[in-house]
Amino acid sequence: MNEVPQLSAEAVVAALRAISPAPDSKRVADLQWFFKTEPGGYGEGDRFLGPTVPQTRAIAKQFRGLPLDQLDLLLDSPWHEVRLTALHILVAQFNRAKTRVLRTELFDFYLHAVYRGAINNWDLVDTSAPHLGKLLVEHPRKTLIIGLSKSDKLWERRVAMLFTFAHIRAGEFGVPQHFAMNLLHDEHDLIHKAVGWMLREIGNRDIEVLRGFLAKYHATMPRTMLRYAIEKLDTDERKKWMAR
């Protein structure tokens, strides 16, 4: 008979440590390099245990009933994969929530984590914001998302843009285009990539909407943003948009 795991932050961390490689392993070193943890990097100071993403998802599934106070402890962890596992659990709870009250509680919990800097790398944002953004489709909070998009904090701006993935999936393209325009001249490459990615997702669903946006802004878009946006177009059309 399978034992039900103790639903505590401590038990989650123990489970992650049990499957992690040695601290001086090549995988840990590679993760530190990949997520730019060096001084001045966007992930400066972040620390890694080394389990894979599928492993963190498997552990999150074991602890899917973890209470919010324990999730809060996980999100304050210095370990990247601990925070990632907490977000897997939060997203699963949000997607299973049956009432607006519970979904709003989970969304506000997530937002508090964003504001205090617990969600502080691109994979953490991308794992969570597109799911939690569903609440903003159902119950718009325009002031909130505008404030995030204008934040001086990189990850808050990326959260704002990734929230709009939920609108795209719902077939609503006005909101993501509006925030793409707001972030058009952002200075950070990770925002260029996020905006370009969302524009590409719009094009996957309605190519003419993407072309309309490109017709207005392709000449002033950062090159990385433009490349991401047109990635799925055919070669000749990509050349057309890249030729300024």
Backbone torsions as a table, in degrees:
resi	resn	phi	psi	omega
1	MET	NA	128.7	-178.9
2	ASN	-71.5	134.7	176.9
3	GLU	-79.2	140.4	173.8
4	VAL	-78.8	124.5	-177.0
5	PRO	-66.5	148.3	174.5
6	GLN	-63.4	127.1	-175.5
7	LEU	-87.3	80.2	179.4
8	SER	-142.0	155.4	176.6
9	ALA	-60.2	-40.6	-179.4
10	GLU	-59.0	-40.6	-179.8
11	ALA	-68.0	-36.6	177.4
12	VAL	-63.3	-46.9	-179.7
13	VAL	-62.2	-41.7	178.8
14	ALA	-61.7	-40.6	179.3
15	ALA	-64.7	-38.8	178.3
16	LEU	-68.8	-42.2	179.2
17	ARG	-63.0	-34.9	-176.7
18	ALA	-64.8	-23.4	-178.7
19	ILE	-111.2	9.4	-177.2
20	SER	-88.7	147.1	175.0
21	PRO	-72.3	178.0	177.7
22	ALA	-63.3	147.1	-178.8
23	PRO	-56.8	-28.5	-179.5
24	ASP	-97.9	19.3	-178.8
25	SER	-72.0	160.5	177.2
26	LYS	-62.9	-35.9	-178.3
27	ARG	-62.0	-45.8	179.0
28	VAL	-61.4	-43.4	178.6
29	ALA	-62.3	-41.1	179.4
30	ASP	-64.5	-40.0	178.9
31	LEU	-65.3	-41.0	178.4
32	GLN	-62.3	-37.5	176.8
33	TRP	-70.5	-46.3	-174.3
34	PHE	-63.1	-37.5	-177.4
35	PHE	-97.1	17.7	169.7
36	LYS	53.4	57.7	-176.9
37	THR	-89.6	0.7	-179.5
38	GLU	-70.2	160.9	177.3
39	PRO	-53.5	127.7	-178.3
40	GLY	90.1	-12.2	177.9
41	GLY	-76.6	161.2	-177.3
42	TYR	-68.0	-20.2	176.9
43	GLY	-108.0	27.8	-174.1
44	GLU	-49.6	127.5	174.2
45	GLY	85.4	-7.2	-179.7
46	ASP	-66.2	149.6	-176.3
47	ARG	-124.0	145.3	-173.7
48	PHE	-125.7	139.0	173.4
49	LEU	-88.8	-38.5	174.0
50	GLY	113.9	-5.2	175.7
51	PRO	-65.9	156.7	179.9
52	THR	-78.6	164.7	177.4
53	VAL	-60.6	-46.3	176.6
54	PRO	-57.4	-35.1	177.4
55	GLN	-66.6	-39.7	178.0
56	THR	-66.5	-34.8	177.9
57	ARG	-66.9	-39.8	179.7
58	ALA	-63.8	-41.2	178.3
59	ILE	-68.2	-40.1	177.5
60	ALA	-58.3	-37.8	179.5
61	LYS	-63.7	-36.4	179.0
62	GLN	-66.8	-28.8	-174.5
63	PHE	-114.0	30.2	-173.0
64	ARG	-64.5	-17.9	178.8
65	GLY	-95.1	14.8	-176.0
66	LEU	-59.4	130.9	179.1
67	PRO	-65.8	157.4	-176.8
68	LEU	-63.2	-33.6	179.9
69	ASP	-65.4	-31.0	177.4
70	GLN	-78.2	-36.4	173.4
71	LEU	-60.7	-38.4	178.9
72	ASP	-59.3	-41.9	178.0
73	LEU	-63.8	-41.1	179.5
74	LEU	-63.9	-39.0	-178.4
75	LEU	-70.7	-15.2	175.0
76	ASP	-92.7	3.0	-178.0
77	SER	-68.8	145.8	174.0
78	PRO	-74.5	-11.5	-175.7
79	TRP	-91.6	126.6	-176.6
80	HIS	-56.7	-49.0	-175.2
81	GLU	-69.4	-24.0	174.9
82	VAL	-68.2	-44.6	177.9
83	ARG	-65.7	-38.5	178.2
84	LEU	-61.9	-44.7	178.8
85	THR	-61.8	-40.8	177.3
86	ALA	-59.3	-39.3	179.9
87	LEU	-70.5	-36.7	173.8
88	HIS	-57.2	-44.8	-179.1
89	ILE	-65.2	-44.4	-179.3
90	LEU	-61.9	-44.4	179.3
91	VAL	-61.5	-42.5	179.0
92	ALA	-62.9	-40.9	178.5
93	GLN	-66.1	-40.4	179.0
94	PHE	-63.6	-45.2	-177.7
95	ASN	-67.2	-25.2	179.0
96	ARG	-89.6	-15.0	-175.2
97	ALA	-62.2	133.0	-174.2
98	LYS	-97.6	-16.0	-175.4
99	THR	-119.1	153.6	176.7
100	ARG	-62.3	-37.9	-178.3
101	VAL	-60.2	-47.2	-178.7
102	LEU	-68.6	-41.4	179.1
103	ARG	-63.1	-38.5	177.9
104	THR	-66.7	-40.4	177.7
105	GLU	-60.7	-44.4	-179.2
106	LEU	-68.7	-37.6	177.3
107	PHE	-63.4	-46.3	-179.1
108	ASP	-65.3	-36.0	174.8
109	PHE	-60.4	-45.0	178.6
110	TYR	-62.4	-44.6	-177.7
111	LEU	-62.2	-38.1	177.4
112	HIS	-62.2	-39.4	177.7
113	ALA	-64.9	-38.0	177.0
114	VAL	-62.1	-48.0	-175.4
115	TYR	-66.0	-31.1	-178.8
116	ARG	-90.0	4.1	172.2
117	GLY	86.1	16.8	179.6
118	ALA	-76.2	-24.2	-178.7
119	ILE	-105.0	88.9	-162.4
120	ASN	-130.5	36.4	167.8
121	ASN	-157.0	162.1	-170.6
122	TRP	-64.1	-35.3	-179.0
123	ASP	-69.9	-32.6	177.2
124	LEU	-67.2	-41.9	176.0
125	VAL	-63.1	-49.0	-172.5
126	ASP	-69.8	-25.9	177.6
127	THR	-72.5	-27.0	-167.7
128	SER	-116.9	-47.6	-171.7
129	ALA	-59.6	-40.4	179.4
130	PRO	-61.0	-27.9	178.9
131	HIS	-81.7	-50.0	-178.8
132	LEU	-65.2	-24.2	178.6
133	GLY	-63.6	-13.5	177.9
134	LYS	-59.0	-32.1	179.8
135	LEU	-63.4	-32.6	-178.2
136	LEU	-76.0	-19.3	171.9
137	VAL	-75.4	-44.1	-178.1
138	GLU	-72.7	-38.8	-174.9
139	HIS	-139.7	84.8	-173.1
140	PRO	-57.4	142.1	173.6
141	ARG	-131.0	75.7	-172.8
142	LYS	-59.0	-43.3	-178.2
143	THR	-61.6	-39.8	-179.4
144	LEU	-61.2	-52.2	-174.2
145	ILE	-71.1	-32.3	174.6
146	ILE	-63.4	-43.5	178.9
147	GLY	-60.7	-41.7	177.6
148	LEU	-63.5	-42.6	-176.5
149	SER	-67.5	-21.6	180.0
150	LYS	-101.2	5.3	-178.5
151	SER	-64.8	152.4	174.1
152	ASP	-83.9	0.1	179.2
153	LYS	-97.2	123.7	-176.8
154	LEU	-51.7	-48.5	-172.5
155	TRP	-71.3	-28.7	175.3
156	GLU	-67.5	-38.9	177.6
157	ARG	-66.4	-40.2	178.9
158	ARG	-67.3	-39.0	175.2
159	VAL	-57.3	-45.8	179.8
160	ALA	-55.8	-46.3	-178.2
161	MET	-69.1	-39.2	-178.6
162	LEU	-74.8	-24.6	171.6
163	PHE	-55.1	-36.2	-173.4
164	THR	-73.1	-8.1	174.5
165	PHE	-59.3	-34.7	178.2
166	ALA	-62.7	-38.7	176.5
167	HIS	-64.4	-42.7	-179.5
168	ILE	-60.5	-45.3	179.4
169	ARG	-63.6	-26.6	177.7
170	ALA	-86.6	1.0	179.7
171	GLY	79.8	18.9	179.5
172	GLU	-109.0	108.8	-170.9
173	PHE	-103.1	-7.2	-177.5
174	GLY	-66.9	-46.3	-177.9
175	VAL	-62.8	-50.8	179.4
176	PRO	-61.8	-35.4	177.1
177	GLN	-65.6	-39.0	179.2
178	HIS	-60.7	-44.9	-178.6
179	PHE	-76.6	-26.6	171.5
180	ALA	-62.4	-40.7	176.9
181	MET	-64.6	-41.6	179.5
182	ASN	-61.3	-32.6	-174.9
183	LEU	-102.5	10.5	-174.8
184	LEU	-57.8	-35.2	-175.9
185	HIS	-111.7	23.0	174.3
186	ASP	-59.9	147.8	-174.7
187	GLU	-86.8	-13.8	-171.5
188	HIS	-97.4	134.3	-179.8
189	ASP	-57.9	-35.0	-178.9
190	LEU	-69.5	-24.0	173.2
191	ILE	-79.4	-39.0	175.4
192	HIS	-56.1	-44.7	-178.8
193	LYS	-66.1	-41.5	-179.2
194	ALA	-64.8	-44.3	179.5
195	VAL	-65.1	-45.8	178.8
196	GLY	-60.3	-39.3	178.5
197	TRP	-62.4	-46.2	-179.4
198	MET	-66.0	-37.4	176.1
199	LEU	-63.9	-40.7	177.2
200	ARG	-60.5	-40.1	178.8
201	GLU	-64.8	-35.7	173.9
202	ILE	-61.9	-47.2	-179.9
203	GLY	-61.1	-31.4	177.3
204	ASN	-64.2	-23.8	-177.9
205	ARG	-104.0	-32.4	178.3
206	ASP	-150.8	96.7	-173.9
207	ILE	-63.0	-30.8	-178.0
208	GLU	-71.1	-31.8	175.8
209	VAL	-65.3	-44.2	177.1
210	LEU	-61.1	-45.9	-179.3
211	ARG	-61.6	-37.3	177.5
212	GLY	-63.2	-40.8	178.0
213	PHE	-66.1	-45.3	-179.8
214	LEU	-62.1	-37.8	-179.3
215	ALA	-59.8	-33.3	-179.4
216	LYS	-83.4	-35.8	-164.5
217	TYR	-124.4	-3.6	-172.8
218	HIS	-60.9	-31.8	-175.9
219	ALA	-71.8	-20.5	-178.2
220	THR	-113.2	-2.6	179.7
221	MET	-71.4	143.5	170.8
222	PRO	-57.3	145.7	-174.3
223	ARG	-59.6	-39.6	179.3
224	THR	-62.9	-43.6	178.4
225	MET	-59.5	-45.7	-179.0
226	LEU	-63.8	-43.5	-180.0
227	ARG	-61.2	-42.3	177.9
228	TYR	-63.9	-41.1	-176.4
229	ALA	-64.8	-35.6	-172.9
230	ILE	-102.7	10.1	-172.3
231	GLU	-56.1	-34.1	-175.4
232	LYS	-92.2	-0.4	178.6
233	LEU	-79.0	163.4	179.7
234	ASP	-73.1	165.4	-171.7
235	THR	-57.2	-45.8	-177.5
236	ASP	-63.5	-40.9	-179.0
237	GLU	-70.7	-36.8	176.4
238	ARG	-60.2	-42.7	179.1
239	LYS	-61.7	-38.7	179.6
240	LYS	-60.9	-46.9	-176.5
241	TRP	-73.0	-29.7	-179.7
242	MET	-77.6	-19.9	-180.0
243	ALA	-83.0	107.6	-177.5
244	ARG	-92.1	NA	NA
